[in-house]
Amino acid sequence: MIKTAISFRYLWKNYTISKGDLTSQMVNLSNCDAVSNDASDMKLHELIRVAPKVDPKAKIVVCGCYRSLFGAIGVDAKNLDVAREKFWIRQGWISIKNMQKHFPQQDRYSEGLDAFE
């Protein structure tokens, strides 16, 4: 979901972007380092429950949980566009006001997701 959101964003900004540039942006923004840094900013590691011998702050654990979070948002909303929008908001690519202007169909599934602003 995250790679798709990144691809869509860059294609939306520049539909003539080369395959190499698009791949480079996807790798830079979806790699485990970038994702785990954002998850740490969200303090996601405080919510992770793992086996006693597993470090919940380990990058690979936090990275997997972060990706799972946005997948779960899409599944809960029954619409991956909601997950993509929340990811964009989290990355600072789109503001809530701009999103509501372009996607006015906010429903009960997305009301509680405003914490990602």
trRosetta pair geometry for C-beta under 8 A, 3 or more apart (Angstrom, degrees):
i j d omega theta_ij theta_ji phi_ij phi_ji
1 4 5.7 -57 -149 38 30 113
1 5 6.3 32 153 -21 65 106
1 67 7.4 145 46 -165 98 77
1 70 5.3 -164 98 119 134 109
1 71 5.3 177 -2 -84 140 70
1 74 6.0 -152 -121 -16 147 149
1 80 6.2 -142 -127 -155 109 111
1 83 5.5 -31 180 123 141 136
1 84 7.0 -133 179 -72 92 75
1 87 7.4 173 133 -39 99 150
2 5 5.7 -53 -148 35 31 112
2 6 6.4 31 154 -18 64 105
2 29 7.9 -155 161 123 104 93
2 30 5.0 141 120 -120 117 108
2 35 7.1 14 -165 -102 169 122
2 67 6.0 -85 -13 -119 129 85
2 70 6.2 99 -65 70 87 153
2 87 6.2 -174 -115 -140 71 151
3 6 5.7 -53 -148 37 33 112
3 7 6.2 35 154 -20 66 106
3 26 5.2 48 -144 -158 88 115
3 30 5.1 7 -79 -81 76 169
4 7 5.7 -53 -145 37 31 112
4 8 6.1 31 156 -19 65 107
4 80 7.7 3 93 156 146 134
4 84 7.1 -79 104 -97 98 116
5 8 5.8 -54 -144 37 28 111
5 9 6.3 32 155 -23 62 107
5 70 7.9 -75 -15 169 147 146
5 83 7.6 -115 -65 117 131 82
5 84 4.3 180 -104 -136 104 84
5 87 4.7 34 155 84 172 143
5 88 6.5 -142 -178 -53 118 84
6 9 5.7 -55 -149 33 29 113
6 10 6.5 16 159 -8 65 108
6 25 6.3 -177 167 127 113 97
6 26 5.0 139 103 -109 136 69
6 29 5.1 159 -117 82 138 134
6 30 6.0 -111 -12 -44 152 111
7 10 6.3 -65 -149 42 27 101
7 11 6.0 20 158 -13 67 113
7 22 6.3 54 -127 -177 78 114
7 26 6.1 12 -64 -83 82 119
8 11 5.9 -61 -142 43 27 107
8 12 6.0 32 157 -26 64 109
8 84 6.7 2 54 -159 149 140
9 12 5.7 -57 -149 33 25 113
9 13 6.5 20 155 -14 62 107
9 88 6.5 163 -89 -106 124 107
9 93 6.0 -31 -141 -177 137 160
10 13 5.6 -51 -144 38 35 110
10 14 6.5 -36 175 45 67 89
10 17 5.6 -19 151 2 104 172
10 21 7.8 -165 173 123 140 94
10 22 5.6 165 102 -121 141 82
10 25 5.3 114 -72 91 155 160
11 14 7.3 -90 -135 71 23 50
11 15 5.7 49 -175 -108 71 60
11 17 6.5 -115 -95 33 53 121
11 22 7.2 32 -62 -117 84 130
12 15 7.7 27 -107 -65 13 81
13 17 7.8 53 79 -44 89 128
14 17 4.5 95 101 -50 106 96
17 21 5.1 -119 -176 85 93 121
17 22 5.1 109 123 -60 121 95
18 21 4.6 91 57 9 86 102
18 22 6.8 -154 90 -5 43 87
19 22 5.8 -58 -147 39 29 111
19 23 6.2 31 155 -19 65 108
20 23 5.8 -54 -145 37 28 110
20 24 6.2 32 154 -22 63 107
21 24 5.5 -53 -147 35 31 115
21 25 6.5 31 154 -18 64 104
22 25 5.8 -54 -150 36 31 110
22 26 6.4 32 152 -19 64 106
23 26 5.6 -54 -148 36 32 113
23 27 6.3 31 155 -19 66 106
24 27 5.9 -55 -147 36 28 109
24 28 6.3 26 156 -17 64 110
25 28 5.8 -57 -144 39 29 110
25 29 6.1 5 166 -1 66 116
26 29 6.5 -72 -141 48 22 95
26 30 5.6 -16 176 13 65 123
27 30 6.8 -70 -122 50 17 88
27 31 5.9 35 172 -52 60 104
28 31 6.6 -39 -142 0 16 111
28 34 6.7 86 155 -45 52 151
29 34 5.6 -130 -150 129 31 162
29 91 7.6 25 -161 -126 124 139
30 34 6.9 -18 -25 69 6 125
30 35 6.4 29 -161 -53 42 116
31 34 5.3 87 59 14 77 101
31 35 6.9 -158 91 -2 35 96
32 35 5.8 -61 -138 46 30 109
32 36 5.7 27 165 -18 68 113
32 59 5.4 86 151 152 112 110
32 60 6.4 -15 -154 -94 144 55
32 63 4.2 -31 -140 -99 85 158
33 36 6.2 -59 -140 39 21 104
33 37 6.4 25 157 -22 60 107
33 59 6.9 -15 -92 -154 50 139
34 37 5.9 -55 -151 31 28 112
34 38 6.7 22 155 -13 63 105
35 38 6.0 -58 -154 38 32 108
35 39 6.3 31 150 -18 66 109
35 62 7.8 163 119 118 85 86
35 63 4.8 82 95 -131 121 82
35 66 5.0 168 170 87 100 148
35 67 6.7 4 -169 -51 148 87
36 39 5.3 -52 -142 40 36 115
36 40 6.2 43 154 -24 66 102
36 59 4.3 -50 -82 -144 171 78
36 62 4.5 88 -133 92 90 119
36 63 4.8 -49 -62 -64 94 84
36 66 7.0 -151 -87 -8 43 143
37 40 5.7 -52 -150 33 30 112
37 41 6.7 33 150 -20 62 102
38 41 5.5 -49 -152 32 36 115
38 42 6.6 30 149 -13 64 105
38 66 6.7 103 84 -145 98 146
38 90 6.6 79 -177 154 130 115
38 91 7.7 -33 -116 -89 147 69
39 42 5.6 -59 -152 41 35 110
39 44 4.2 -62 -174 33 88 137
39 45 7.0 97 137 -38 101 79
39 62 4.5 160 102 169 144 103
39 63 7.0 -148 1 -81 149 36
39 65 6.6 109 -148 81 143 99
39 66 4.0 -101 -76 -73 123 123
40 43 7.2 33 -176 -80 38 35
40 44 7.1 -76 -71 33 26 88
40 45 6.4 12 -109 -10 66 118
40 57 7.8 59 -105 -148 103 88
40 62 6.6 19 -58 -174 77 156
42 66 7.9 132 40 -111 138 99
42 90 7.9 -17 -69 -145 126 120
43 46 4.8 -3 162 9 94 121
43 47 7.6 96 123 -14 76 93
44 47 5.9 -63 -165 37 48 108
44 48 6.6 56 143 -38 75 102
44 62 6.1 119 87 -150 115 90
44 65 5.8 163 154 111 125 125
44 66 6.1 122 80 -78 176 81
44 69 7.1 -92 -130 -46 134 149
45 48 5.5 -44 -146 16 41 119
45 56 5.1 132 -166 130 83 96
45 57 4.7 44 -154 -95 150 68
45 61 7.8 80 -117 102 88 109
45 62 5.4 -35 -76 -97 94 113
47 65 7.9 158 84 175 98 144
48 56 4.1 161 87 -156 118 115
48 61 6.4 102 177 150 157 113
48 62 7.1 -104 -40 -94 154 63
48 65 5.5 -83 -96 -80 115 162
49 56 7.6 -11 -85 -98 14 133
50 54 4.0 -87 139 85 129 127
50 55 7.9 -6 73 67 144 15
50 56 5.3 173 15 -82 118 84
50 61 6.3 -41 -63 -147 154 140
51 54 4.7 83 58 2 82 109
54 58 7.1 -89 179 10 78 134
54 61 6.6 130 164 -87 112 145
55 58 4.4 106 82 -38 101 98
55 61 7.0 -173 90 12 63 146
56 61 5.9 -129 -146 123 39 146
56 62 7.5 89 161 -66 60 83
57 61 7.5 52 58 65 10 122
57 62 6.6 12 -154 -47 34 124
58 61 4.4 78 68 9 93 109
58 62 6.8 -179 82 -6 44 89
59 62 5.9 -62 -142 43 29 106
59 63 5.7 33 159 -25 67 112
60 63 5.6 -51 -140 36 27 116
60 64 6.4 28 159 -18 60 106
61 64 6.0 -58 -152 36 27 109
61 65 6.5 23 154 -15 63 109
62 65 5.7 -58 -148 39 31 111
62 66 6.2 36 154 -24 66 106
63 66 5.8 -53 -148 32 28 113
63 67 6.6 24 156 -13 62 106
64 67 6.0 -57 -149 39 30 108
64 68 6.1 30 153 -19 65 111
65 68 5.5 -57 -144 40 31 114
65 69 6.3 44 153 -33 65 100
66 69 5.6 -46 -152 21 30 117
66 70 7.2 17 156 -8 60 100
67 70 6.4 -61 -157 38 33 101
67 71 6.4 33 149 -16 66 110
68 71 5.4 -58 -148 41 35 114
68 72 6.0 37 154 -22 69 106
69 72 5.8 -58 -150 36 27 110
69 73 6.6 32 150 -24 63 101
70 73 5.4 -40 -146 27 38 116
70 74 6.8 40 154 -16 62 101
70 83 4.8 109 178 -171 78 108
70 86 6.8 -173 -125 85 89 112
70 87 5.4 41 -130 -70 141 110
71 74 5.8 -57 -157 36 33 111
71 75 6.4 29 150 -16 67 107
71 83 6.9 53 -94 -143 19 157
72 75 5.5 -53 -142 39 36 110
72 76 6.0 36 158 -19 68 107
73 76 6.0 -56 -144 39 26 109
73 77 6.1 13 160 -6 63 114
73 82 6.2 -137 147 113 97 99
73 83 4.3 138 89 -101 104 86
73 86 5.6 -81 159 42 162 153
73 113 6.3 87 -144 -117 118 132
74 77 6.0 -65 -141 47 25 102
74 79 6.6 -118 -154 90 68 35
74 80 4.0 24 -148 -108 130 59
74 81 8.0 116 -124 24 94 32
74 82 6.3 161 -106 64 55 87
74 83 3.4 -47 -57 -19 92 137
74 84 7.7 59 -87 -22 114 70
75 78 7.3 21 -178 -76 32 43
76 109 6.1 164 130 -160 83 106
77 82 3.8 -63 121 51 169 155
77 83 6.9 -170 34 -39 129 79
77 107 7.9 129 -151 64 90 107
77 109 4.0 135 -119 139 68 134
77 110 5.8 45 -116 -64 126 84
77 113 7.8 -14 -66 -38 126 147
78 109 6.9 -124 21 -95 84 168
79 82 4.8 83 89 -6 100 104
79 83 7.8 176 103 -2 59 82
79 109 7.5 124 26 90 107 149
80 83 5.2 -49 -156 37 54 114
80 84 6.1 57 145 -22 74 101
81 84 5.4 -51 -146 37 35 114
81 85 6.2 39 154 -21 66 104
81 103 7.2 -178 146 -127 122 141
82 85 5.7 -53 -148 36 30 112
82 86 6.4 28 153 -17 64 106
82 109 6.7 -47 -121 112 173 113
82 110 5.2 -135 -143 -88 125 117
82 113 7.1 127 170 23 107 171
83 86 5.8 -55 -147 38 31 109
83 87 6.3 34 153 -20 65 105
84 87 5.7 -55 -150 36 31 112
84 88 6.4 33 152 -20 65 105
85 88 5.6 -52 -149 35 32 113
85 89 6.4 34 152 -19 65 103
85 94 6.9 -77 -152 78 71 144
85 99 5.5 104 -164 -144 119 131
85 103 6.3 -82 -96 34 150 164
86 89 5.6 -49 -147 35 34 113
86 90 6.3 38 151 -22 64 105
86 110 7.9 -154 -59 -142 112 99
86 113 5.4 -78 -97 168 132 127
86 116 4.8 57 -167 75 95 160
87 90 5.5 -54 -149 36 32 115
87 91 6.3 23 154 -12 65 109
88 91 5.8 -61 -147 43 30 106
88 93 4.4 -85 -165 68 83 112
88 94 4.3 26 136 18 120 113
88 99 7.6 150 86 -87 123 120
89 92 7.6 40 179 -72 31 25
89 93 7.6 -87 -64 50 21 72
89 94 5.8 -63 -75 74 61 85
89 95 7.5 83 -122 -133 84 18
89 96 6.5 51 -124 -69 128 71
89 99 6.7 -34 -70 -39 110 150
89 116 5.5 97 92 115 119 100
89 117 5.7 -60 166 -106 124 52
90 116 5.0 -55 -70 177 95 105
94 98 5.4 -128 -169 85 82 122
94 99 5.3 92 142 -62 120 96
95 98 4.6 91 56 10 84 103
95 99 6.8 -148 93 -7 42 88
96 99 5.6 -56 -146 37 31 113
96 100 6.3 29 157 -18 66 106
96 114 7.1 43 -117 -136 138 96
96 117 5.7 -19 -49 -110 123 121
97 100 6.0 -55 -148 36 29 108
97 101 6.5 33 152 -22 62 105
98 101 5.6 -54 -152 32 33 115
98 102 6.5 11 158 -2 66 110
99 102 6.2 -70 -147 48 29 96
99 103 5.5 -31 175 38 72 110
100 103 6.8 -71 -112 68 22 69
100 104 6.1 61 179 -102 63 59
100 106 6.6 -21 -119 -34 89 125
101 104 7.2 -2 -150 -64 13 89
103 106 7.4 94 122 -55 87 71
106 110 5.3 -112 -149 77 76 123
106 111 7.0 99 166 -74 105 66
107 110 6.0 82 53 19 61 94
107 111 7.5 -91 112 -32 33 89
108 111 5.7 -31 -146 -3 38 120
109 113 7.9 18 135 -19 61 121
110 113 5.0 -57 -159 27 61 124
111 114 7.2 -35 175 -14 39 105
112 115 7.2 -8 165 -7 62 106
113 116 5.9 -20 169 9 77 114
114 117 5.7 -1 179 -23 68 113
